[in-house]
Amino acid sequence: MKPTSASPAPSAARQAGLWALAALIMLGSIVFQRLTGPTHPLRGAFTVQGETFRYRLSRSGDSGRDERLALPDPGPGVRGTLAYRRFRTADPLTTVPLVPEQREGKAELAARLPRQPAAGKLEYRLRLDTPGGPLRIPSDGSAVVIRFKDPVPGPLLAAHVLLMFLGVLIGVRAGLAALVHGPDMRGLAWTTLAALTLGGLVLGPFVQKHAFGAYWTGFPFGGDLTDNKTLLMWGAWALACGLLLVTKRHGPRRLALGLAALVMLGVYLVPHSARGSELDYGKLDRGLDPSRAVVTGR
């Protein structure tokens, strides 16, 4: 039977569906990685006299300025303190009061953490003294850890992030093409490798250099988990594309692309910025320049 003019519609619909599914998987993976990362703001709530107040505490700061921390001001009779010290040190805690401030029309109790060199970390806790008794923030009494970084030029960071997002999107789509015998999987695979190469191995080191003073702190020079994840993900796609060049067999090609996509998704299940650059205050106190006192993998 001669095909009708409407016959291409199911193929187009399937393509659109696969792209939509790839976008959902990409967004879910990236959001999960960001929300579980150690530099994502810590959110929580506390209750004073029956009213609940929500807060957001920084875990990433700019080395060029002190970091402002603020809690909602529950009203008269409530005061608070901030206690902090350098991370992984035996420094005594420094305690400063939370001061009432107005920010964007909201009443807050605020204090500031002193800025640190790139990769420097502080641990801190907050306490509120209320008519009903003291409240710890966070409520379990654990310390919040904040890491400072040097500023990264906006266009460089935007290009890096955009290319990594595109790499994940197209990589997932290539994996889906391999799963459903898609004829476009070869082009998608090479596009994925190109995006990861430019975004991860070219622009990524420049972002790292601006933020923490070194181009590459992963294998074989260090244990930075973000760099190592990037290298693992890129390596999986490089191997898959290499196999596309050496074999015409459809089965091995589909398997290689499917495995590369799974490796990529596995990488994005690891929290962002985990075991990254960290200033060793012991080395700093011995007189080493901050740029040479940064370690990774802790």
Summary of the structure (lengths in Angstrom):
residues: 298
radius of gyration: 24.3
end to end distance: 66.2
largest distance: 84.2
contacts: 917
relative contact order: 0.13
helix: 44%
strand: 25%
